[in-house]
Amino acid sequence: MSKQVLPLIEKIPQSILGFLEYSPSFWSTSLSKTTQAHARVLKSGALNDGYISAKLIASYSTYSCFEDANLVLQSISDPTVYSFSSLIYALTKAKLYSQSLGVFSRMFSHGLIPDSHVLPNLFKVCAELSAFKAGKQIHCIACVSGLDEDRFVQGSLFHMYMRCGRMGDARKVFDTMSERDVVTCSALLCGYARKGWLEEVVCILSEMESSGIEPNLVSWNGILSGFNRSGYHREAAIMFQKMHHLGFLPDQVTVSSVLPSVGDSEKLNFGKQIHGYVIKQGLLKDKCVISAMIDMYGKSGNAYGIIKVFEQFEQTETGVCNAYITGLSRNGLVDKALEMFELFKEQKMELNVVSWTSIIAGCAQNGKDIEALELFREMQVAGVKPNRVTIPSMLPACGNIAALVHGRSAHGFAVRVHLLDDVHVGSALIDMYAKCGRINMSQIVFDMMPTKNLVCWNSLMSGYSMHGKAKEVMSIFESLLKTKFKPDFISFTNLLSACGQVGLTDEGWKYFGMMSEEYGIKPRLEHYSCMVNLLGRAGKLQEAYDLIKEIPFEPDSCVWGALLNSCRLQNNVEIAEIAAEKLFDLEPENPGTYVLLSNIYAAKGMWTEVDRVRNKMESLGLKKNPGCSWIEVKNRVYTLLAGDKSHPQIDQITEKMDEISKEMRKSGHLPNLDFALQDVEEQEKEQILWGHSEKLAVVFGLLNTPDGTPLQVIKNLRICGDCHSVIKFISSYARREIFVRDTNRFHHFKDGICSCGDFW
């Protein structure tokens, strides 16, 4: 028995001593005996004895009876540090950190200074709560009492600052530590890596070497994981090479930590070298290594590598399968991903939320929007609860095909499970509502978000731009400038696009100049593309072409495509041929270029050139992408193809079209045959125009929805002038609001007027 405890025991009345037996094992025998002991202590009046009260507090805490322990503490007339420390330690051990900090506050109000045993507990509490200010105050107390030089206090203080992300304060404590070990150094290395501070990491490694402290595998893994998780992929690759150069053999954790960075850096050859190392070391049986390897090949665009690695893995493990689905989808093999997902379901694999989210995201990103919505429904039927990653992965599919009902359902789910505080969910909702034609709902979602980031602002600007509301976009931009966020290249892309929608040439030039002059953002190809589109649509084709010549790097297909589209609007054959030749070189297998040039010739009646272009297209085995429109009716999305005669309701649709055509002619509206780009008779041209997919979709909607119901149509191509005129008439004739989204913008038809003002 220690000499410190003996004097305390001598003061305890013999009757109490006989009952307590002051044996440590006694205090853990049962709660009932602790209660009995408490009663005897109260009867004897020995509660103010520090040793007994502390033992009672500790014993009650053992059984999580913290209220009883607290009552014991409150009933002591003259408590000691020892009395308080027992409860602080117990509450900390039980992870009741806020209560632990409250007990310390009471202790300090009694004028009691924490000792070297209490301080580490307090710093741990501050670390868990990320309570930096409280931790700083307790640090001051430690300095005043001279305990800041205690090595246990220093260690806990250092880790507290690290957990709170205060690297500067942590480094100051580290520099004053009398004893440093590999654990402390490793923590600092990991912290610097998370910040991306490569020079500091190298400096600490050098200091460790001079101090005789050798980094271990945990140190290196912490460095690589820190750089990787924070997106510093180049730094992770550099440190991996340094580690290997110094003779440290990477293990499965090391490989799993660095491979994602290799993939994000698209260093395929480096990844293949690591693959070779993995084979030599026999690490191919590790599921984390296999998942990371598949991820690396997927990010590097090597589909063969993805499939080969997966087939070499002998087990069927959920994490590996998830990586496989994601890798296939990322590389455009979404059909293969769907096939494998169905196979995993048949094999009764335990598919988790990551599995479902991966395949839903893959479908949404690869044009299989209807499949994505169906999978989301299946996921819920299977009892798998979507999370804050699933919702933003699924919502783009709703926006792509204007599945507003499904989008609203996802919004309701996000409300029920309290996901609306997530900026990624909020941004996805803003984008979804905008693409579904409900820009007012985008604004409401934005206004209700408790926290916003730049992505949220950009999403809202993009939505208004899509709707041709340039003034609103400029107003949002001005509001953005008043926040802590600085506009980025996406912000200016939205601004320039909005100006292009309504022909604001002067404003476009202003923002184009502001981008580099005031914010140091060098114009990218997307900005030049927006300016070419803006100038071309404003009739300044030569100015647009001259701007392309001034681009300091090679223009891409988007830039030349914007010029070719403008030539279609302005019926300029000369510049169209220049733009088309450039596009033939850049994208020789893109049928859109041939079709657009052919249409420009057709609009001019140059049928010989039309035949030449179409023959060349046919010789290359290229086919025109058919016009396609989607409409949501009674919670289901329907697809209609241009000229489709096989639709189940084609007779009813044709009959309704004839009715509308007659009414249009009575009102003096004649079909615009300039948009029937075939060398055929006028009557046949009119039939071709009525077969356009957006007309079919609108009439299908009229037949299958109640009177007055708004219609929402999405088209995969630009809306033609004749369809625009017809749908304007229908909106007045049928008294319907009709939303049509083409590849360029939104058209909101109401009472015979379109929101675009006939400028598109």
C-alpha positions in Angstrom: 0.0 0.0 0.0 1.4 3.4 -1.0 2.6 5.8 1.7 0.3 8.5 0.4 -2.8 6.4 1.0 -1.9 5.2 4.5 -2.4 8.5 6.4 -5.8 8.9 4.7 -6.9 5.4 5.9 -5.8 6.1 9.4 -8.3 8.9 9.7 -11.2 6.6 8.7 -13.3 5.3 11.6 -12.7 1.6 12.3 -16.4 0.8 11.7 -16.2 2.1 8.2 -12.8 0.5 7.6 -14.2 -2.8 8.5 -16.9 -2.5 6.0 -14.9 -1.0 3.2 -12.0 -3.3 3.5 -10.2 -0.7 1.4 -9.4 -3.4 -1.1 -9.5 -2.1 -4.7 -11.5 -5.2 -5.7 -14.3 -4.3 -3.3 -15.3 -1.2 -5.2 -16.2 -3.1 -8.4 -18.1 -5.9 -6.8 -21.6 -4.4 -7.3 -23.7 -1.2 -7.4 -25.7 -2.3 -4.3 -22.5 -2.6 -2.2 -21.4 0.9 -3.4 -24.8 2.2 -2.3 -24.4 0.5 1.1 -20.9 1.9 1.5 -22.3 5.4 0.6 -25.0 5.0 3.4 -22.4 4.0 6.0 -20.1 6.9 5.0 -23.0 9.4 5.4 -23.9 7.9 8.8 -20.3 8.1 10.0 -19.8 11.7 8.7 -16.7 10.6 6.8 -17.8 12.0 3.4 -15.5 14.9 3.5 -12.6 12.5 3.5 -10.9 13.0 0.1 -10.0 9.3 -0.4 -13.4 7.9 0.5 -15.4 10.5 -1.6 -13.1 10.0 -4.6 -13.6 6.2 -4.3 -17.4 6.6 -4.1 -17.4 8.9 -7.1 -15.3 6.4 -9.1 -17.4 3.5 -8.1 -20.7 5.1 -9.0 -19.1 6.2 -12.3 -18.1 2.5 -13.0 -21.9 1.8 -13.2 -22.6 5.0 -15.2 -24.4 6.4 -12.2 -23.0 9.9 -13.0 -25.9 11.7 -11.2 -25.1 9.8 -8.0 -21.4 10.5 -8.4 -22.2 14.2 -9.0 -24.3 14.3 -5.8 -21.4 12.9 -3.8 -19.2 15.6 -5.2 -21.7 18.4 -4.5 -22.2 17.2 -0.9 -18.4 17.5 -0.1 -17.9 20.8 1.8 -14.2 21.1 0.9 -13.6 19.1 -2.3 -10.1 18.4 -3.5 -8.5 18.1 -7.0 -8.6 14.4 -6.4 -12.4 14.5 -5.9 -13.1 16.3 -9.1 -10.5 14.4 -11.2 -12.3 11.1 -10.4 -15.5 12.4 -12.0 -13.7 14.2 -14.9 -11.8 11.0 -15.7 -15.0 8.8 -15.6 -17.1 11.2 -17.8 -14.2 11.4 -20.3 -14.0 7.7 -20.4 -17.7 7.5 -21.0 -17.4 10.0 -23.9 -19.5 12.5 -22.0 -17.1 15.3 -23.0 -19.3 18.3 -22.5 -20.3 17.2 -19.0 -16.6 16.5 -18.2 -15.7 20.1 -19.2 -18.6 21.4 -17.0 -17.1 19.5 -14.0 -13.8 21.1 -14.7 -15.4 24.5 -14.8 -16.9 23.9 -11.3 -13.5 22.7 -10.1 -11.8 25.8 -11.3 -14.5 28.0 -9.6 -13.4 26.4 -6.3 -9.9 27.8 -6.9 -8.5 24.4 -7.6 -5.7 24.1 -10.2 -5.7 20.9 -12.3 -2.6 18.7 -11.8 -0.6 16.7 -14.4 -3.1 13.8 -14.2 -6.2 16.0 -14.9 -4.8 18.1 -17.7 -4.3 15.3 -20.2 -8.0 14.3 -19.7 -9.1 17.9 -20.2 -7.0 18.3 -23.4 -8.5 15.1 -24.7 -12.0 16.4 -24.0 -11.2 19.7 -25.9 -9.8 17.6 -28.8 -13.0 15.5 -29.1 -15.2 18.6 -29.0 -12.9 20.6 -31.2 -13.2 23.2 -28.4 -10.1 25.2 -29.4 -10.9 28.2 -27.3 -11.4 26.1 -24.1 -8.2 24.2 -24.9 -6.3 27.4 -25.3 -7.5 28.7 -21.9 -6.6 25.4 -20.2 -3.2 25.6 -21.9 -2.7 29.0 -20.2 -3.6 27.5 -16.8 -1.0 24.8 -17.5 1.6 27.5 -18.2 0.8 29.5 -15.1 1.1 26.3 -12.9 4.3 25.3 -14.7 2.8 22.0 -15.8 3.2 22.8 -19.5 6.7 21.2 -19.3 5.3 17.8 -18.1 5.8 15.4 -21.0 2.3 13.8 -20.6 0.7 17.3 -20.6 2.8 18.3 -23.6 1.7 15.2 -25.5 -2.0 15.6 -24.9 -1.8 19.4 -25.6 0.0 18.7 -28.9 -2.7 16.2 -30.0 -5.4 18.6 -28.9 -4.1 21.3 -31.2 -3.7 18.8 -34.0 -7.3 17.6 -33.7 -8.5 21.2 -33.8 -6.5 21.8 -37.0 -4.3 24.4 -35.3 -1.1 23.4 -37.0 0.8 26.5 -36.0 0.0 26.0 -32.3 0.8 22.3 -32.5 4.2 23.1 -34.0 5.0 25.5 -31.2 4.2 22.8 -28.6 6.2 20.3 -30.7 9.2 22.5 -30.7 9.2 22.8 -26.9 8.6 19.2 -26.2 11.4 17.7 -24.1 10.8 14.2 -25.4 9.7 13.5 -28.9 8.8 10.1 -30.2 7.8 8.6 -33.5 4.1 8.7 -32.6 4.2 12.5 -32.1 6.3 13.1 -35.2 4.0 10.9 -37.3 1.0 12.9 -36.1 2.7 16.1 -37.2 3.7 14.7 -40.5 0.1 13.5 -41.2 -1.2 17.0 -40.2 1.1 18.8 -42.6 0.3 16.3 -45.4 -3.5 17.0 -44.9 -2.7 20.6 -45.5 -0.6 19.8 -48.6 2.5 21.3 -47.1 5.2 19.2 -48.8 8.2 21.3 -47.6 7.1 21.1 -44.0 6.8 17.3 -44.3 10.3 17.0 -45.7 11.6 19.3 -43.0 10.1 17.2 -40.2 11.6 14.0 -41.7 15.0 15.7 -41.8 14.6 16.8 -38.1 13.6 13.2 -37.2 16.7 11.9 -38.9 19.0 14.3 -37.1 17.3 13.4 -33.7 17.8 9.7 -34.3 14.0 9.1 -34.6 13.4 6.8 -37.6 10.0 7.1 -39.3 8.1 3.8 -39.4 5.5 2.4 -41.8 2.8 4.2 -39.9 4.5 7.5 -40.4 4.7 7.0 -44.2 1.2 5.7 -44.5 0.0 8.8 -42.6 1.8 11.1 -45.0 0.4 9.4 -48.1 -3.1 9.1 -46.7 -3.0 12.8 -45.7 -1.9 14.0 -49.1 -4.4 11.7 -50.9 -7.5 12.5 -48.8 -6.9 16.3 -49.2 -6.4 16.0 -53.0 -2.7 16.6 -53.1 -2.0 13.8 -55.6 1.3 15.0 -56.9 2.7 15.3 -53.4 1.5 11.8 -52.5 3.3 10.3 -55.5 6.5 12.2 -54.7 6.5 11.0 -51.1 5.8 7.4 -52.2 8.8 7.5 -54.4 10.9 9.0 -51.6 9.7 6.3 -49.2 10.7 3.6 -51.6 14.1 5.3 -52.4 14.9 5.3 -48.6 14.3 1.5 -48.5 10.9 1.3 -46.8 8.8 -1.5 -48.2 5.2 -0.4 -48.8 2.5 -2.7 -47.3 -1.1 -3.0 -48.3 -2.1 0.1 -46.5 0.6 2.1 -48.3 -0.4 0.9 -51.7 -4.1 1.5 -51.0 -3.3 5.1 -49.8 -1.2 6.1 -52.9 -3.1 4.4 -55.7 -6.1 6.8 -55.7 -3.6 9.7 -56.1 -1.9 7.9 -59.0 -5.3 7.5 -60.6 -6.3 11.2 -60.1 -2.9 12.2 -61.5 -3.6 9.9 -64.5 0.0 8.5 -64.2 -0.9 5.1 -65.7 2.7 4.0 -66.1 3.5 4.7 -62.5 0.3 2.8 -61.5 1.4 -0.2 -63.6 4.8 -0.2 -61.7 2.9 -0.3 -58.4 0.8 -3.1 -59.9 3.9 -5.1 -60.6 5.2 -4.5 -57.0 1.8 -5.7 -55.7 2.1 -8.9 -57.6 5.7 -9.5 -56.4 4.7 -8.9 -52.8 1.7 -11.1 -53.0 -0.8 -8.3 -52.1 -3.3 -9.2 -54.7 -5.5 -11.1 -52.2 -6.1 -7.9 -50.2 -9.5 -6.4 -50.9 -8.4 -2.8 -50.2 -5.5 -3.1 -52.6 -7.7 -4.6 -55.3 -10.3 -1.9 -54.9 -7.6 0.8 -55.1 -6.1 -0.9 -58.1 -9.4 -0.9 -59.9 -10.0 2.7 -58.9 -6.6 3.7 -60.3 -7.2 2.0 -63.7 -10.7 3.5 -63.8 -9.4 7.1 -63.2 -6.6 6.5 -65.8 -9.1 5.5 -68.5 -7.8 1.9 -68.8 -10.9 -0.2 -69.1 -8.8 -3.3 -69.8 -6.9 -2.9 -66.6 -10.2 -2.6 -64.6 -11.6 -5.9 -66.0 -8.3 -7.8 -65.7 -7.7 -6.9 -62.1 -11.3 -7.7 -61.1 -11.1 -11.1 -62.8 -7.8 -11.9 -61.0 -9.5 -11.4 -57.6 -10.7 -14.8 -56.4 -13.2 -13.6 -53.9 -16.5 -11.7 -54.4 -16.3 -8.8 -51.9 -18.7 -5.8 -51.7 -16.0 -3.1 -51.7 -14.2 -4.6 -54.7 -17.5 -4.9 -56.6 -18.4 -1.3 -55.8 -15.0 -0.2 -57.2 -15.6 -2.3 -60.3 -19.1 -0.8 -61.0 -17.7 2.7 -60.6 -14.7 2.0 -62.8 -16.8 0.6 -65.6 -19.3 3.5 -65.5 -16.5 6.1 -65.4 -15.2 4.6 -68.7 -18.5 4.6 -70.5 -19.1 0.8 -70.0 -22.4 1.5 -68.2 -24.1 -1.5 -69.9 -21.4 -3.8 -68.6 -21.8 -2.2 -65.1 -25.5 -2.8 -65.1 -25.0 -6.4 -66.2 -22.5 -7.0 -63.4 -24.8 -5.2 -60.9 -27.7 -7.6 -61.8 -25.3 -10.5 -61.5 -24.2 -9.4 -58.0 -27.9 -9.2 -57.0 -28.5 -12.8 -58.4 -25.5 -14.0 -56.3 -27.3 -12.6 -53.2 -24.3 -10.3 -52.5 -24.7 -7.9 -49.6 -25.1 -4.7 -51.7 -24.8 -1.6 -49.6 -25.6 2.1 -50.0 -22.3 2.6 -51.9 -23.2 -0.2 -54.3 -26.5 1.3 -55.2 -25.2 4.9 -55.3 -22.3 3.8 -57.6 -24.6 2.3 -60.2 -27.2 5.1 -60.0 -24.5 7.7 -60.5 -23.0 5.7 -63.4 -26.4 5.6 -65.2 -27.1 9.3 -64.5 -23.6 10.2 -65.9 -24.0 8.1 -69.0 -27.4 9.0 -70.4 -29.3 6.2 -68.8 -31.5 8.5 -66.7 -34.7 6.4 -66.7 -32.6 3.4 -65.5 -31.1 5.6 -62.7 -34.6 6.5 -61.5 -35.8 2.9 -61.6 -32.7 1.8 -59.6 -33.3 4.5 -57.0 -36.8 3.0 -56.6 -35.5 -0.5 -56.4 -32.9 0.6 -53.8 -35.6 1.8 -51.5 -37.7 -1.3 -52.0 -34.6 -3.4 -51.1 -34.5 -1.5 -47.7 -31.3 0.3 -48.4 -31.5 3.9 -47.1 -30.1 6.6 -49.5 -27.5 9.0 -48.0 -26.1 12.4 -48.7 -24.2 11.0 -51.7 -27.0 9.1 -53.2 -29.4 12.1 -53.6 -27.0 14.3 -55.5 -26.1 11.3 -57.7 -29.7 10.6 -58.6 -31.0 14.2 -59.0 -29.1 14.9 -62.3 -31.1 12.0 -63.9 -34.3 13.8 -62.8 -33.0 17.0 -64.3 -31.8 15.4 -67.6 -35.2 14.1 -68.5 -37.3 16.6 -66.5 -38.7 14.0 -64.2 -40.1 16.6 -61.9 -42.3 14.3 -59.8 -39.3 12.0 -59.1 -37.2 15.1 -58.3 -39.8 16.4 -55.8 -40.0 13.0 -54.2 -36.2 13.0 -53.7 -36.5 16.5 -52.3 -39.1 15.3 -49.8 -36.9 12.4 -48.8 -34.0 14.8 -48.2 -36.3 17.0 -46.0 -37.4 13.9 -43.9 -33.9 12.7 -43.2 -32.5 16.2 -42.6 -30.1 16.3 -45.6 -30.9 19.8 -46.7 -28.0 21.3 -44.7 -25.6 19.5 -47.0 -24.4 21.9 -49.7 -24.0 19.1 -52.3 -27.7 18.1 -51.9 -28.7 21.7 -52.0 -26.7 22.4 -55.2 -28.1 19.3 -56.9 -31.7 20.4 -56.0 -31.1 23.8 -57.4 -29.8 22.3 -60.6 -32.6 19.8 -60.8 -35.4 22.3 -60.4 -33.8 24.6 -63.0 -33.5 21.8 -65.5 -37.2 20.9 -64.9 -38.2 24.5 -65.7 -38.9 25.5 -62.1 -36.3 28.2 -61.5 -38.5 29.7 -58.8 -38.0 26.5 -56.8 -34.3 26.7 -57.4 -34.3 30.2 -55.8 -36.4 28.9 -52.8 -34.0 26.0 -52.2 -31.0 28.4 -52.4 -32.6 30.9 -50.0 -33.4 28.2 -47.5 -29.9 26.7 -47.4 -28.3 27.4 -44.0 -24.8 27.3 -45.5 -23.8 27.9 -49.1 -20.6 27.4 -51.0 -19.5 28.7 -54.4 -21.0 25.7 -56.1 -24.4 26.7 -54.8 -24.0 30.2 -56.2 -22.8 28.9 -59.5 -25.7 26.4 -59.7 -28.2 29.2 -59.3 -26.5 31.4 -61.9 -26.4 28.5 -64.3 -30.2 27.9 -63.8 -31.1 31.5 -64.5 -28.8 31.5 -67.5 -30.5 28.4 -68.9 -33.8 30.2 -68.7 -32.4 33.2 -70.5 -32.7 35.5 -67.5 -29.5 37.5 -68.0 -30.4 40.3 -65.6 -31.1 37.9 -62.8 -27.7 36.2 -63.4 -25.9 39.5 -63.3 -27.8 40.4 -60.1 -26.8 37.1 -58.4 -23.2 37.8 -59.5 -23.2 41.2 -57.8 -24.6 39.5 -54.6 -21.8 36.9 -54.8 -19.2 39.6 -54.9 -20.4 40.8 -51.5 -19.8 37.4 -49.8 -16.6 35.8 -48.7 -16.4 33.8 -51.9 -14.6 34.9 -55.1 -16.0 34.0 -58.5 -14.2 31.3 -60.4 -14.1 30.3 -64.0 -17.5 28.6 -63.8 -19.1 31.8 -62.5 -17.9 33.7 -65.5 -18.9 30.9 -67.9 -22.5 31.3 -66.5 -22.3 35.1 -67.0 -21.1 34.9 -70.5 -23.6 32.2 -71.4 -26.4 34.3 -70.0 -25.3 37.3 -72.1 -25.3 35.1 -75.1 -28.9 34.0 -74.5 -30.2 37.6 -74.9 -27.5 39.2 -77.1 -25.9 41.5 -74.5 -22.6 42.0 -76.5 -21.3 44.9 -74.5 -21.9 43.2 -71.2 -20.3 40.1 -72.4 -17.1 41.9 -73.4 -17.2 43.6 -69.9 -17.2 40.4 -68.0 -14.7 38.7 -70.4 -12.2 41.5 -69.6 -13.1 41.6 -65.8 -12.3 37.9 -65.5 -8.6 38.3 -66.1 -8.1 42.0 -65.2 -9.8 42.0 -61.8 -9.7 38.3 -60.7 -6.6 36.9 -62.5 -8.6 34.2 -64.2 -7.2 33.3 -67.6 -9.9 32.7 -70.1 -10.4 29.1 -71.0 -11.8 27.5 -74.1 -15.4 27.5 -72.6 -15.1 31.3 -72.2 -14.0 31.8 -75.8 -16.8 29.5 -76.9 -19.3 31.6 -75.1 -18.0 34.8 -76.6 -18.0 33.2 -80.1 -21.6 32.2 -79.6 -22.5 35.7 -78.3 -20.9 37.5 -81.2 -22.2 35.0 -83.8 -25.8 35.1 -82.7 -25.6 38.9 -82.6 -24.7 38.8 -86.3 -21.0 39.6 -85.8 -19.7 36.5 -87.4 -16.5 38.0 -88.7 -15.7 39.4 -85.3 -16.3 35.9 -83.8 -14.0 34.3 -86.4 -11.3 37.0 -85.6 -11.6 36.2 -81.9 -10.9 32.5 -82.6 -7.7 33.5 -84.4 -6.5 35.4 -81.3 -7.0 32.5 -78.9 -3.5 31.8 -77.4 -4.0 28.0 -77.7 -5.6 25.6 -80.1 -9.4 26.0 -80.3 -11.4 22.9 -79.5 -14.6 21.5 -81.0 -16.8 23.5 -78.7 -15.3 26.8 -80.1 -15.6 25.8 -83.7 -19.0 24.3 -83.0 -20.3 27.6 -81.6 -19.1 29.3 -84.8 -20.8 26.7 -87.0 -24.1 27.0 -85.1 -23.9 30.8 -85.5 -23.4 30.3 -89.2 -26.6 28.3 -89.3 -28.5 31.1 -87.7 -27.0 33.7 -90.0 -27.1 31.5 -93.1 -23.4 32.2 -93.8 -21.9 29.4 -96.0 -18.4 30.8 -96.3 -17.4 30.8 -92.7 -19.5 27.7 -92.1 -17.3 25.7 -94.4 -14.2 26.9 -92.6 -15.6 25.9 -89.2 -16.8 22.6 -90.5 -13.4 21.7 -92.0 -11.8 22.3 -88.5 -14.5 20.1 -86.9 -13.9 17.3 -89.4 -10.3 17.3 -88.3 -11.0 17.4 -84.6 -14.0 15.1 -84.5 -14.1 13.1 -87.8 -16.7 10.6 -86.4 -19.2 13.2 -85.1 -22.3 13.1 -87.3 -23.5 16.4 -85.9 -21.0 18.4 -87.9 -22.1 16.8 -91.2 -25.8 17.3 -90.4 -25.3 21.0 -89.4 -23.3 21.8 -92.6 -25.9 19.9 -94.7 -28.7 21.9 -93.1 -26.8 25.2 -93.9 -26.5 24.1 -97.5 -30.2 23.0 -97.5 -31.4 26.4 -96.2 -29.7 28.0 -99.1 -31.1 25.4 -101.6 -27.7 24.1 -102.4 -28.9 20.5 -102.9 -25.8 19.3 -104.7 -23.6 20.2 -101.7 -26.3 18.6 -99.4 -25.9 15.3 -101.3 -22.1 15.5 -101.3 -22.0 16.0 -97.5 -24.6 13.2 -96.9 -22.8 10.8 -99.2 -19.5 11.4 -97.3 -21.3 10.9 -94.1 -22.8 7.6 -95.4 -19.4 6.4 -96.7 -18.0 6.9 -93.2 -20.8 4.8 -91.7 -22.1 7.8 -89.7 -25.8 8.2 -88.9 -27.7 11.3 -87.9 -28.8 11.2 -84.2 -32.6 11.1 -84.4 -34.6 13.9 -82.8 -35.8 12.6 -79.5 -38.0 14.2 -76.8 -39.1 13.2 -73.3 -42.2 14.1 -71.4 -43.3 13.1 -67.9 -47.0 12.0 -67.7 -48.5 10.5 -64.5 -45.2 9.9 -62.8 -43.8 8.1 -65.9 -41.3 9.4 -68.4 -42.2 8.7 -72.1 -39.8 8.9 -75.0 -40.9 10.1 -78.5 -38.8 9.9 -81.6 -39.0 12.1 -84.7 -41.2 10.6 -87.4 -42.1 7.6 -85.2 -45.1 5.8 -86.7 -45.1 2.9 -84.3 -46.3 4.8 -81.2 -49.4 3.1 -79.6 -51.3 6.4 -79.8 -50.0 7.6 -83.2 -53.5 7.7 -84.7 -54.8 9.9 -81.8 -51.7 12.1 -82.0 -52.1 12.6 -85.8 -55.8 13.4 -85.4 -55.0 16.0 -82.8 -52.3 17.5 -84.9 -54.7 17.9 -87.9 -57.1 19.7 -85.5 -54.3 22.1 -84.4 -53.1 22.6 -88.0 -56.5 23.6 -89.1 -56.9 26.1 -86.3 -53.5 27.6 -87.0 -54.4 28.1 -90.7 -57.7 29.8 -89.6 -55.6 32.2 -87.5 -53.3 32.9 -90.4 -50.4 30.8 -89.1 -48.6 28.9 -91.9 -45.9 26.3 -91.5 -42.3 27.5 -91.9 -41.1 25.1 -94.6 -37.6 26.5 -94.4 -37.0 24.1 -91.5 -38.0 21.0 -93.6 -34.5 20.5 -94.9 -35.2 17.9 -97.6 -35.6 18.4 -101.3 -39.2 17.3 -101.5 -42.7 18.7 -102.3 -44.2 21.3 -99.9 -47.0 18.9 -98.7 -44.4 16.3 -97.8 -42.3 19.0 -96.1 -45.2 19.9 -93.9 -45.7 16.3 -92.9 -42.0 16.1 -92.0 -42.3 19.2 -89.8 -45.3 17.7 -87.9 -43.2 14.6 -87.2 -40.6 16.5 -85.1 -40.3 14.9 -81.7 -41.1 18.0 -79.7 -44.4 18.4 -81.4 -45.2 14.7 -80.9 -44.4 15.0 -77.2 -46.5 18.2 -76.7 -49.5 16.6 -78.4 -49.0 13.4 -76.5 -49.1 15.4 -73.3 -52.3 17.2 -74.4 -54.0 13.9 -74.9 -52.9 12.3 -71.6 -53.2 15.1 -69.0 -56.1 17.0 -67.6 -56.9 20.4 -69.1 -54.8 23.2 -67.7 -51.9 20.9 -66.6 -48.5 22.4 -67.5 -46.4 20.3 -69.9 -42.7 19.7 -69.6 -40.7 18.5 -72.7 -37.0 17.9 -73.1 -35.4 17.6 -76.5 -31.9 16.2 -77.4 -31.5 18.8 -80.2 -32.1 22.5 -80.7 -35.8 23.4 -81.2 -36.5 24.4 -84.8 -38.3 27.7 -85.8 -41.4 25.9 -87.0 -41.8 23.9 -83.8 -41.3 27.1 -81.8 -44.1 28.8 -83.7 -46.4 25.8 -83.4 -45.9 25.4 -79.6 -46.5 29.1 -79.1 -49.8 28.7 -80.8 -50.7 25.6 -78.8 -50.0 27.3 -75.5 -52.6 29.9 -76.4 -55.1 27.5 -78.1 -55.0 24.8 -75.4 -54.5 27.3 -72.6 -51.5 25.4 -71.3 -48.1 26.4 -69.9 -45.5 24.5 -71.9 -41.9 24.2 -70.8 -39.5 23.0 -73.6 -35.8 22.6 -72.8 -33.5 22.0 -75.8 -29.7 21.7 -75.9 -29.3 25.4 -75.7 -31.8 26.8 -73.2 -35.3 26.8 -71.8 -38.4 28.0 -73.6 -41.4 28.8 -71.4 -44.5 29.1 -73.5 -47.6 30.8 -72.1 -50.6 32.5 -73.8 -48.9 32.4 -77.2 -45.6 34.1 -76.0 -42.2 32.5 -75.3 -39.9 33.6 -72.6 -37.0 33.8 -75.1 -38.6 36.7 -76.9 -38.0 34.7 -80.2 -34.2 35.2 -79.7 -32.5 31.8 -79.5 
